[in-house]
Amino acid sequence: CARLAHRGLGGLRPDETTSNMAKGVTIHLDASRAVSVGGRPISVKIPRGLREWADRRGLSLEPVFPDTTDASLAVIYRTEVEEDEADGAITALLQCPGVTGAYAKPEDDLPG
């Protein structure tokens, strides 16, 4: 994965404050990383580069569909980054082997 100057949400010292909001980033992994045995929930092998990227920033990678038996859903993960670093995080994630997509959900428009 590409290097990114990023402290992550877990990287702030207790005496630091920030007004930056968290932004959810969705990550799609290569479907070949999903392993299923006998119709049980699918296990996914997280690419080492992706795991190291998240660990360096104190970020967690959470499955969007944790108990699915559908391989196409099992490879979708989510993490939270600081809003002003989302674009850089997405660029870095897209360079990780085994990652086929990464994006932040666009802001919802208010009706009207």
C-alpha positions as CSV (number, residue, x, y, z in Angstrom):
1,C,0.0,0.0,0.0
2,A,1.1,3.5,-0.6
3,R,2.5,5.5,2.4
4,L,0.1,8.2,3.6
5,A,0.8,10.8,6.2
6,H,-2.1,9.9,8.4
7,R,-2.5,9.6,12.2
8,G,-5.9,7.9,12.0
9,L,-8.7,8.4,14.5
10,G,-6.9,6.3,17.1
11,G,-3.6,8.2,16.6
12,L,-4.4,11.3,18.6
13,R,-2.8,11.8,21.9
14,P,-5.2,12.4,24.8
15,D,-4.2,16.0,25.0
16,E,-4.9,16.7,21.3
17,T,-8.3,17.7,20.0
18,T,-9.6,17.9,16.5
19,S,-12.8,19.3,14.9
20,N,-12.4,17.0,12.0
21,M,-15.3,14.6,11.5
22,A,-14.9,10.9,10.8
23,K,-15.8,9.6,7.4
24,G,-16.6,6.0,6.5
25,V,-14.6,4.4,3.8
26,T,-15.9,1.2,2.2
27,I,-13.2,-1.2,0.9
28,H,-13.8,-4.1,-1.6
29,L,-11.4,-7.0,-1.6
30,D,-10.8,-9.4,-4.4
31,A,-13.4,-12.2,-4.2
32,S,-10.8,-14.9,-4.3
33,R,-10.0,-13.9,-0.7
34,A,-13.3,-15.4,0.5
35,V,-13.4,-18.9,1.7
36,S,-16.6,-20.9,2.5
37,V,-17.0,-24.4,3.9
38,G,-20.3,-26.1,3.9
39,G,-22.6,-23.1,3.8
40,R,-21.2,-21.5,7.0
41,P,-20.4,-17.8,7.1
42,I,-17.5,-17.0,4.9
43,S,-14.0,-16.4,6.1
44,V,-12.0,-13.7,4.4
45,K,-8.2,-13.4,4.2
46,I,-7.4,-9.7,4.7
47,P,-4.4,-8.8,2.6
48,R,-1.2,-8.3,4.7
49,G,-0.6,-4.8,3.2
50,L,-4.1,-3.7,4.0
51,R,-3.9,-5.0,7.6
52,E,-0.5,-3.3,8.1
53,W,-1.9,0.0,6.6
54,A,-4.8,-0.1,9.1
55,D,-2.7,-1.1,12.1
56,R,-0.2,1.7,11.5
57,R,-3.1,4.2,11.8
58,G,-4.9,2.5,14.6
59,L,-7.9,1.8,12.4
60,S,-10.2,-1.2,12.5
61,L,-11.4,-3.0,9.4
62,E,-15.0,-4.2,10.0
63,P,-17.0,-6.5,7.6
64,V,-20.1,-4.8,6.3
65,F,-21.9,-8.2,6.2
66,P,-20.2,-10.2,9.0
67,D,-22.3,-13.4,8.9
68,T,-23.0,-13.7,5.2
69,T,-22.6,-16.9,3.2
70,D,-22.4,-14.8,-0.1
71,A,-18.7,-14.4,-1.2
72,S,-19.5,-11.2,-3.1
73,L,-20.7,-9.6,0.2
74,A,-18.1,-11.1,2.5
75,V,-15.3,-9.1,0.9
76,I,-16.8,-5.7,1.7
77,Y,-15.2,-3.9,4.6
78,R,-15.5,-0.5,6.2
79,T,-13.2,1.7,8.2
80,E,-13.4,5.3,9.6
81,V,-10.8,8.0,8.7
82,E,-10.6,11.7,9.4
83,E,-12.8,13.5,6.9
84,D,-10.0,15.7,5.5
85,E,-7.8,12.6,4.9
86,A,-10.5,10.4,3.2
87,D,-9.3,11.1,-0.4
88,G,-5.7,10.3,0.4
89,A,-6.7,7.1,2.3
90,I,-8.8,6.0,-0.7
91,T,-5.8,6.6,-3.0
92,A,-3.6,4.6,-0.7
93,L,-6.1,1.8,-0.3
94,L,-6.5,1.4,-4.1
95,Q,-2.8,0.7,-4.3
96,C,-3.0,-2.2,-1.8
97,P,-2.7,-5.7,-3.5
98,G,-6.0,-7.5,-3.1
99,V,-8.1,-4.3,-2.8
100,T,-10.4,-3.9,-5.9
101,G,-12.3,-0.8,-4.7
102,A,-12.4,1.9,-2.1
103,Y,-14.7,4.8,-1.7
104,A,-16.4,7.2,0.7
105,K,-20.2,7.5,0.7
106,P,-21.2,10.9,-0.7
107,E,-22.9,13.2,1.7
108,D,-26.7,12.9,1.7
109,D,-28.4,15.9,0.1
110,L,-31.2,17.4,2.1
111,P,-34.6,17.2,0.4
112,G,-35.8,20.4,-1.1
